[in-house]
Amino acid sequence: MDALKLIALDEQDLGIVSACAQDAVMRVGDLEYLPAAKRFILPMNRFAWEKRSSFFHKHNERRQSVLHFDRVLGVKLSGISRDKPAEVLSLLAISFVPIREPAGIVELIFAGEGAIMLEVECIEARLADLGGAWEASRPAHGI
């Protein structure tokens, strides 16, 4: 298995991470903010868009992955309830709103109008496949 490992240090990098994490699913209860470490962690089952079906490759898959952001100063949720830990979120996109560059807000947008806003000192994110891949159906609304 060729595991994906990406680092994002600017908006362009973050766009690539966003495209690779689009349609990832995760449970609310698995999201974790570690204020002392300034880290926000999103364990996920990522749809492997880079492996998507083509005429020659008829196999779609999901992979166990983790996305984490460092240098996080605060986290705000909108449309997501922490008292529903089993609720499944589907990630649509990740974007960055500069406030006082390099600081700003990383926005994680989810289906169903949910969002997580991370106040960050700067963009510093890592997306990595951990292992475990399985056949999956292609998301209907994806690229």
Summary of the structure (lengths in Angstrom):
residues: 143
radius of gyration: 14.9
end to end distance: 22.8
largest distance: 48.5
contacts: 416
relative contact order: 0.29
helix: 14%
strand: 52%
